[in-house]
Amino acid sequence: MNGHEDDNGIVLTEAQKRARRSRSIAIALALGGLVILFYVMTLVKGPAVLEKPF
């Protein structure tokens, strides 16, 4: 195997490549949304986030 894409035996059609890209973008947007949500919730809670109950 010399690293060429054709060697692995799986060649995606253009429709499959578009579908994969769409899924990747959707996952990235969902992950980014969660990061923003957690960040905003941390800002809303303020310094109380650092206080641990004993």
Summary of the structure (lengths in Angstrom):
residues: 54
radius of gyration: 21.1
end to end distance: 59.0
largest distance: 60.0
contacts: 77
relative contact order: 0.07
helix: 76%
strand: 0%
